[in-house]
Amino acid sequence: MKTRIRDLREDRDLTQNEVSKLLNISQVAYSYYELNKRNIPLDYLCKLADFYNVSVDYLLYRTEKKVFIKN
């Protein structure tokens, strides 16, 4: 099953290694998140949401609204 974090990464032509550096984790650890083999810790989820400018709810499939507008 594809995940939203994978879709967002691929839409921006980023590698898993590039995103894993943002989170300060290994590429293998990051790949487990994309493959749903591990749950993403909340702090990483927040960093990814900020990086991609989307809500955490979007990453968790709680909404279809992709764009997150900060007040």
N, CA, C and O atoms as a printed pandas DataFrame, in Angstrom:
     atom_number atom_name residue_name chain_id  residue_number  x_coord  y_coord  z_coord
0              1         N          MET        A               1    0.836   -1.185    0.000
1              2        CA          MET        A               1    0.000    0.000    0.000
2              3         C          MET        A               1    0.879    1.246    0.000
3              4         O          MET        A               1    1.793    1.366    0.816
4              5         N          LYS        A               2    0.608    2.149   -0.894
5              6        CA          LYS        A               2    1.341    3.403   -0.923
6              7         C          LYS        A               2    0.898    4.280    0.240
7              8         O          LYS        A               2   -0.252    4.228    0.675
8              9         N          THR        A               3    1.812    5.066    0.723
9             10        CA          THR        A               3    1.500    5.992    1.801
10            11         C          THR        A               3    1.591    7.419    1.295
11            12         O          THR        A               3    2.213    7.701    0.271
12            13         N          ARG        A               4    0.968    8.293    2.025
13            14        CA          ARG        A               4    1.010    9.697    1.626
14            15         C          ARG        A               4    2.415   10.266    1.713
15            16         O          ARG        A               4    2.792   11.116    0.907
16            17         N          ILE        A               5    3.193    9.805    2.686
17            18        CA          ILE        A               5    4.555   10.358    2.766
18            19         C          ILE        A               5    5.371    9.932    1.551
19            20         O          ILE        A               5    6.241   10.677    1.099
20            21         N          ARG        A               6    5.106    8.767    1.031
21            22        CA          ARG        A               6    5.797    8.334   -0.190
22            23         C          ARG        A               6    5.339    9.165   -1.379
23            24         O          ARG        A               6    6.158    9.629   -2.173
24            25         N          ASP        A               7    4.037    9.352   -1.500
25            26        CA          ASP        A               7    3.512   10.160   -2.608
26            27         C          ASP        A               7    4.066   11.580   -2.582
27            28         O          ASP        A               7    4.466   12.112   -3.617
28            29         N          LEU        A               8    4.091   12.187   -1.410
29            30        CA          LEU        A               8    4.608   13.555   -1.297
30            31         C          LEU        A               8    6.093   13.610   -1.636
31            32         O          LEU        A               8    6.547   14.540   -2.302
32            33         N          ARG        A               9    6.842   12.622   -1.182
33            34        CA          ARG        A               9    8.277   12.577   -1.489
34            35         C          ARG        A               9    8.509   12.439   -2.981
35            36         O          ARG        A               9    9.332   13.150   -3.557
36            37         N          GLU        A              10    7.781   11.519   -3.609
37            38        CA          GLU        A              10    7.953   11.294   -5.042
38            39         C          GLU        A              10    7.491   12.498   -5.862
39            40         O          GLU        A              10    8.095   12.818   -6.886
40            41         N          ASP        A              11    6.425   13.166   -5.418
41            42        CA          ASP        A              11    5.951   14.370   -6.120
42            43         C          ASP        A              11    7.022   15.452   -6.172
43            44         O          ASP        A              11    7.041   16.267   -7.094
44            45         N          ARG        A              12    7.903   15.461   -5.192
45            46        CA          ARG        A              12    8.972   16.464   -5.127
46            47         C          ARG        A              12   10.317   15.929   -5.614
47            48         O          ARG        A              12   11.352   16.577   -5.462
48            49         N          ASP        A              13   10.279   14.739   -6.198
49            50        CA          ASP        A              13   11.498   14.113   -6.734
50            51         C          ASP        A              13   12.609   14.020   -5.691
51            52         O          ASP        A              13   13.775   14.278   -5.989
52            53         N          LEU        A              14   12.240   13.654   -4.483
53            54        CA          LEU        A              14   13.208   13.470   -3.416
54            55         C          LEU        A              14   13.476   11.981   -3.227
55            56         O          LEU        A              14   12.619   11.143   -3.512
56            57         N          THR        A              15   14.663   11.666   -2.749
57            58        CA          THR        A              15   14.989   10.280   -2.426
58            59         C          THR        A              15   14.653   10.017   -0.962
59            60         O          THR        A              15   14.498   10.944   -0.167
60            61         N          GLN        A              16   14.546    8.755   -0.627
61            62        CA          GLN        A              16   14.353    8.398    0.776
62            63         C          GLN        A              16   15.527    8.893    1.613
63            64         O          GLN        A              16   15.343    9.324    2.751
64            65         N          ASN        A              17   16.700    8.835    1.067
65            66        CA          ASN        A              17   17.889    9.287    1.786
66            67         C          ASN        A              17   17.812   10.776    2.112
67            68         O          ASN        A              17   18.192   11.191    3.206
68            69         N          GLU        A              18   17.330   11.571    1.181
69            70        CA          GLU        A              18   17.211   13.012    1.418
70            71         C          GLU        A              18   16.222   13.305    2.547
71            72         O          GLU        A              18   16.485   14.145    3.408
72            73         N          VAL        A              19   15.103   12.620    2.537
73            74        CA          VAL        A              19   14.098   12.848    3.577
74            75         C          VAL        A              19   14.576   12.289    4.911
75            76         O          VAL        A              19   14.321   12.881    5.959
76            77         N          SER        A              20   15.259   11.169    4.880
77            78        CA          SER        A              20   15.755   10.595    6.138
78            79         C          SER        A              20   16.765   11.531    6.804
79            80         O          SER        A              20   16.839   11.585    8.031
80            81         N          LYS        A              21   17.538   12.261    6.013
81            82        CA          LYS        A              21   18.478   13.230    6.582
82            83         C          LYS        A              21   17.742   14.356    7.291
83            84         O          LYS        A              21   18.204   14.850    8.319
84            85         N          LEU        A              22   16.602   14.763    6.751
85            86        CA          LEU        A              22   15.777   15.789    7.387
86            87         C          LEU        A              22   15.343   15.330    8.780
87            88         O          LEU        A              22   15.299   16.127    9.717
88            89         N          LEU        A              23   15.025   14.042    8.906
89            90        CA          LEU        A              23   14.568   13.490   10.178
90            91         C          LEU        A              23   15.718   13.000   11.055
91            92         O          LEU        A              23   15.514   12.618   12.207
92            93         N          ASN        A              24   16.916   13.016   10.503
93            94        CA          ASN        A              24   18.113   12.545   11.208
94            95         C          ASN        A              24   17.987   11.066   11.603
95            96         O          ASN        A              24   18.283   10.669   12.730
96            97         N          ILE        A              25   17.535   10.269   10.622
97            98        CA          ILE        A              25   17.416    8.820   10.808
98            99         C          ILE        A              25   18.027    8.135    9.588
99           100         O          ILE        A              25   18.368    8.798    8.609
100          101         N          SER        A              26   18.163    6.833    9.645
101          102        CA          SER        A              26   18.712    6.107    8.504
102          103         C          SER        A              26   17.674    5.982    7.391
103          104         O          SER        A              26   16.471    6.096    7.626
104          105         N          GLN        A              27   18.159    5.747    6.191
105          106        CA          GLN        A              27   17.264    5.539    5.047
106          107         C          GLN        A              27   16.415    4.295    5.268
107          108         O          GLN        A              27   15.244    4.271    4.890
108          109         N          VAL        A              28   16.985    3.272    5.867
109          110        CA          VAL        A              28   16.242    2.027    6.121
110          111         C          VAL        A              28   15.084    2.285    7.085
111          112         O          VAL        A              28   13.969    1.815    6.859
112          113         N          ALA        A              29   15.349    3.031    8.158
113          114        CA          ALA        A              29   14.287    3.359    9.113
114          115         C          ALA        A              29   13.170    4.125    8.418
115          116         O          ALA        A              29   11.990    3.843    8.627
116          117         N          TYR        A              30   13.548    5.097    7.590
117          118        CA          TYR        A              30   12.536    5.864    6.868
118          119         C          TYR        A              30   11.735    4.970    5.922
119          120         O          TYR        A              30   10.519    5.124    5.806
120          121         N          SER        A              31   12.398    4.050    5.256
121          122        CA          SER        A              31   11.686    3.180    4.310
122          123         C          SER        A              31   10.638    2.336    5.028
123          124         O          SER        A              31    9.591    2.038    4.454
124          125         N          TYR        A              32   10.905    1.947    6.276
125          126        CA          TYR        A              32    9.914    1.196    7.058
126          127         C          TYR        A              32    8.650    2.024    7.294
127          128         O          TYR        A              32    7.550    1.474    7.328
128          129         N          TYR        A              33    8.797    3.338    7.458
129          130        CA          TYR        A              33    7.622    4.202    7.617
130          131         C          TYR        A              33    6.813    4.239    6.323
131          132         O          TYR        A              33    5.585    4.156    6.348
132          133         N          GLU        A              34    7.506    4.364    5.199
133          134        CA          GLU        A              34    6.796    4.396    3.918
134          135         C          GLU        A              34    6.097    3.077    3.610
135          136         O          GLU        A              34    5.044    3.065    2.972
136          137         N          LEU        A              35    6.669    1.984    4.053
137          138        CA          LEU        A              35    6.099    0.660    3.789
138          139         C          LEU        A              35    5.101    0.216    4.855
139          140         O          LEU        A              35    4.592   -0.903    4.802
140          141         N          ASN        A              36    4.824    1.084    5.815
141          142        CA          ASN        A              36    3.920    0.760    6.929
142          143         C          ASN        A              36    4.404   -0.424    7.755
143          144         O          ASN        A              36    3.601   -1.165    8.321
144          145         N          LYS        A              37    5.719   -0.596    7.820
145          146        CA          LYS        A              37    6.279   -1.656    8.657
146          147         C          LYS        A              37    6.513   -1.155   10.085
147          148         O          LYS        A              37    6.650   -1.951   11.014
148          149         N          ARG        A              38    6.557    0.161   10.249
149          150        CA          ARG        A              38    6.709    0.795   11.556
150          151         C          ARG        A              38    5.817    2.022   11.605
151          152         O          ARG        A              38    5.573    2.672   10.588
152          153         N          ASN        A              39    5.332    2.329   12.805
153          154        CA          ASN        A              39    4.572    3.565   12.996
154          155         C          ASN        A              39    5.537    4.741   13.082
155          156         O          ASN        A              39    6.621    4.629   13.655
156          157         N          ILE        A              40    5.135    5.849   12.515
157          158        CA          ILE        A              40    5.971    7.044   12.527
158          159         C          ILE        A              40    5.805    7.749   13.871
159          160         O          ILE        A              40    4.678    8.036   14.272
160          161         N          PRO        A              41    6.893    8.031   14.568
161          162        CA          PRO        A              41    6.779    8.790   15.816
162          163         C          PRO        A              41    6.168   10.174   15.551
163          164         O          PRO        A              41    6.355   10.754   14.481
164          165         N          LEU        A              42    5.449   10.681   16.527
165          166        CA          LEU        A              42    4.739   11.941   16.370
166          167         C          LEU        A              42    5.658   13.090   15.982
167          168         O          LEU        A              42    5.282   13.923   15.156
168          169         N          ASP        A              43    6.847   13.152   16.555
169          170        CA          ASP        A              43    7.737   14.267   16.217
170          171         C          ASP        A              43    8.180   14.209   14.750
171          172         O          ASP        A              43    8.333   15.253   14.117
172          173         N          TYR        A              44    8.385   13.021   14.208
173          174        CA          TYR        A              44    8.729   12.892   12.790
174          175         C          TYR        A              44    7.536   13.242   11.914
175          176         O          TYR        A              44    7.683   13.875   10.869
176          177         N          LEU        A              45    6.357   12.824   12.349
177          178        CA          LEU        A              45    5.144   13.124   11.594
178          179         C          LEU        A              45    4.945   14.634   11.493
179          180         O          LEU        A              45    4.590   15.153   10.435
180          181         N          CYS        A              46    5.174   15.329   12.597
181          182        CA          CYS        A              46    5.053   16.787   12.598
182          183         C          CYS        A              46    6.095   17.443   11.699
183          184         O          CYS        A              46    5.785   18.388   10.975
184          185         N          LYS        A              47    7.330   16.946   11.743
185          186        CA          LYS        A              47    8.382   17.490   10.872
186          187         C          LYS        A              47    8.036   17.299    9.399
187          188         O          LYS        A              47    8.248   18.199    8.585
188          189         N          LEU        A              48    7.507   16.133    9.059
189          190        CA          LEU        A              48    7.125   15.867    7.670
190          191         C          LEU        A              48    5.957   16.745    7.245
191          192         O          LEU        A              48    5.944   17.261    6.127
192          193         N          ALA        A              49    4.989   16.916    8.113
193          194        CA          ALA        A              49    3.845   17.782    7.791
194          195         C          ALA        A              49    4.316   19.208    7.534
195          196         O          ALA        A              49    3.876   19.844    6.576
196          197         N          ASP        A              50    5.200   19.710    8.379
197          198        CA          ASP        A              50    5.744   21.061    8.179
198          199         C          ASP        A              50    6.560   21.137    6.893
199          200         O          ASP        A              50    6.435   22.096    6.130
200          201         N          PHE        A              51    7.387   20.137    6.655
201          202        CA          PHE        A              51    8.237   20.118    5.468
202          203         C          PHE        A              51    7.408   20.133    4.184
203          204         O          PHE        A              51    7.734   20.854    3.240
204          205         N          TYR        A              52    6.345   19.344    4.150
205          206        CA          TYR        A              52    5.502   19.252    2.953
206          207         C          TYR        A              52    4.351   20.254    2.947
207          208         O          TYR        A              52    3.576   20.312    1.992
208          209         N          ASN        A              53    4.242   21.043    4.018
209          210        CA          ASN        A              53    3.183   22.038    4.152
210          211         C          ASN        A              53    1.789   21.406    4.034
211          212         O          ASN        A              53    0.926   21.890    3.302
212          213         N          VAL        A              54    1.605   20.333    4.761
213          214        CA          VAL        A              54    0.306   19.665    4.847
214          215         C          VAL        A              54    0.005   19.441    6.324
215          216         O          VAL        A              54    0.881   19.589    7.176
216          217         N          SER        A              55   -1.231   19.087    6.614
217          218        CA          SER        A              55   -1.588   18.812    8.001
218          219         C          SER        A              55   -1.220   17.382    8.369
219          220         O          SER        A              55   -1.100   16.511    7.507
220          221         N          VAL        A              56   -1.047   17.162    9.654
221          222        CA          VAL        A              56   -0.821   15.808   10.145
222          223         C          VAL        A              56   -2.040   14.949    9.820
223          224         O          VAL        A              56   -1.904   13.767    9.503
224          225         N          ASP        A              57   -3.226   15.540    9.900
225          226        CA          ASP        A              57   -4.446   14.801    9.553
226          227         C          ASP        A              57   -4.403   14.292    8.113
227          228         O          ASP        A              57   -4.887   13.196    7.834
228          229         N          TYR        A              58   -3.837   15.064    7.208
229          230        CA          TYR        A              58   -3.713   14.611    5.827
230          231         C          TYR        A              58   -2.783   13.400    5.741
231          232         O          TYR        A              58   -3.081   12.433    5.040
232          233         N          LEU        A              59   -1.675   13.455    6.444
233          234        CA          LEU        A              59   -0.731   12.334    6.423
234          235         C          LEU        A              59   -1.338   11.070    7.018
235          236         O          LEU        A              59   -0.978    9.959    6.630
236          237         N          LEU        A              60   -2.261   11.243    7.965
237          238        CA          LEU        A              60   -2.895   10.110    8.634
238          239         C          LEU        A              60   -4.211    9.686    7.977
239          240         O          LEU        A              60   -4.936    8.856    8.524
240          241         N          TYR        A              61   -4.521   10.250    6.808
241          242        CA          TYR        A              61   -5.748    9.924    6.076
242          243         C          TYR        A              61   -7.009   10.309    6.850
243          244         O          TYR        A              61   -8.055    9.681    6.689
244          245         N          ARG        A              62   -6.909   11.337    7.686
245          246        CA          ARG        A              62   -8.090   11.807    8.411
246          247         C          ARG        A              62   -8.818   12.901    7.643
247          248         O          ARG        A              62   -9.930   13.284    8.007
248          249         N          THR        A              63   -8.194   13.405    6.581
249          250        CA          THR        A              63   -8.807   14.402    5.711
250          251         C          THR        A              63   -8.227   14.255    4.321
251          252         O          THR        A              63   -7.138   13.712    4.138
252          253         N          GLU        A              64   -8.960   14.740    3.356
253          254        CA          GLU        A              64   -8.464   14.760    1.980
254          255         C          GLU        A              64   -7.889   16.127    1.612
255          256         O          GLU        A              64   -7.331   16.294    0.527
256          257         N          LYS        A              65   -8.022   17.099    2.509
257          258        CA          LYS        A              65   -7.499   18.432    2.254
258          259         C          LYS        A              65   -5.994   18.404    2.371
259          260         O          LYS        A              65   -5.445   18.197    3.453
260          261         N          LYS        A              66   -5.329   18.614    1.247
261          262        CA          LYS        A              66   -3.878   18.495    1.184
262          263         C          LYS        A              66   -3.146   19.723    1.717
263          264         O          LYS        A              66   -2.158   19.602    2.441
264          265         N          VAL        A              67   -3.634   20.891    1.357
265          266        CA          VAL        A              67   -2.937   22.127    1.703
266          267         C          VAL        A              67   -3.282   22.537    3.121
267          268         O          VAL        A              67   -4.449   22.550    3.512
268          269         N          PHE        A              68   -2.270   22.866    3.876
269          270        CA          PHE        A              68   -2.420   23.319    5.248
270          271         C          PHE        A              68   -2.054   24.783    5.302
271          272         O          PHE        A              68   -0.945   25.168    4.933
272          273         N          ILE        A              69   -2.981   25.597    5.761
273          274        CA          ILE        A              69   -2.739   27.047    5.843
274          275         C          ILE        A              69   -2.565   27.414    7.314
275          276         O          ILE        A              69   -3.481   27.248    8.119
276          277         N          LYS        A              70   -1.388   27.911    7.650
277          278        CA          LYS        A              70   -1.110   28.321    9.022
278          279         C          LYS        A              70   -1.677   29.709    9.261
279          280         O          LYS        A              70   -1.584   30.587    8.403
280          281         N          ASN        A              71   -2.256   29.894   10.418
281          282        CA          ASN        A              71   -2.808   31.219   10.767
282          283         C          ASN        A              71   -1.747   32.113   11.325
283          284         O          ASN        A              71   -2.026   33.261   11.671
